[in-house]
Amino acid sequence: MAADEKAQAKGEQARGKIKKVVGDAVGNESLKAEGHGEESKGDLREAKEKAKDAVKPK
């Protein structure tokens, strides 16, 4: 399950970056903001998974 979450986080980060760049290129502030939000969501999901890995017993 953790691998799925990590992959989803990377996907959200990538989609967010693309939306930010496209929004900036065409002057669409709404798309740019949406991309920023999606990228942040991916960052938070990645941080959650890293925290879970750090706490996981070895």
VOZA-734033 format. One line per 2 residues: number of its first residue (from 0); their letters; for each residue x, y, z of C-alpha. Coordinates in steps of 0.5 Angstrom, whole numbers. Example, Ala and Ser with C-alpha at 12.3 -4.5 7.8 and 13.67 -1.06 7.14 Angstrom:
% VOZA-734033
0) AS) 25/-9/16 | 27/-2/14
% end
This chain:
% VOZA-734033
0) MA) 0/0/0 | 6/5/2
2) AD) 9/4/-5 | 2/6/-8
4) EK) 1/12/-4 | 9/14/-6
6) AQ) 7/13/-13 | 1/17/-12
8) AK) 5/23/-9 | 10/23/-14
10) GE) 4/24/-20 | 1/29/-16
12) QA) 7/33/-16 | 8/32/-23
14) RG) 1/34/-25 | 2/40/-21
16) KI) 8/42/-24 | 6/42/-31
18) KK) -1/46/-29 | 3/51/-26
20) VV) 8/52/-32 | 2/51/-37
22) GD) -2/56/-33 | 4/61/-32
24) AV) 5/60/-40 | -2/62/-42
26) GN) -3/67/-37 | -8/63/-33
28) ES) -8/64/-26 | -13/59/-24
30) LK) -10/54/-27 | -3/56/-24
32) AE) -6/56/-17 | -10/49/-18
34) GH) -3/47/-20 | 0/50/-14
36) GE) -5/46/-10 | -4/40/-13
38) ES) 3/40/-12 | 3/42/-5
40) KG) -2/36/-4 | 3/31/-7
42) DL) 8/34/-2 | 4/33/4
44) RE) 3/26/2 | 10/24/1
46) AK) 12/27/8 | 6/23/11
48) EK) 9/17/8 | 16/19/10
50) AK) 14/20/17 | 11/13/17
52) DA) 17/10/14 | 21/13/20
54) VK) 17/10/25 | 16/4/22
56) PK) 19/-2/26 | 25/-5/23
% end
